[in-house]
Amino acid sequence: MNISSGMKVRFHPIIGGKHDGNLYEVRCIGKLYGRDYAWLEGKADPVDMRALSKPQPGQDNYGLSFS
């Protein structure tokens, strides 16, 4: 997956499950315990990159903007 700082992403509390319905901006990306993690605006703790997905305009926007 090609996610970088500044992108808007979806967070999936259960990897492979449904996202939480919110959009988050990626603050930065790094390694933690040998895995790729992202730090998101609005979340205190880093999240595993496997728990993120890119928004799918027209499929899952639920009225949220993609700006």
Secondary structure, 3 states (H helix, E strand, C coil): CCCCCCCEEEECCCCCCCCCCCEEEEEEEEEECCEEEEEECCCCCCEEHHHEECCCCCCCCCCCCCC
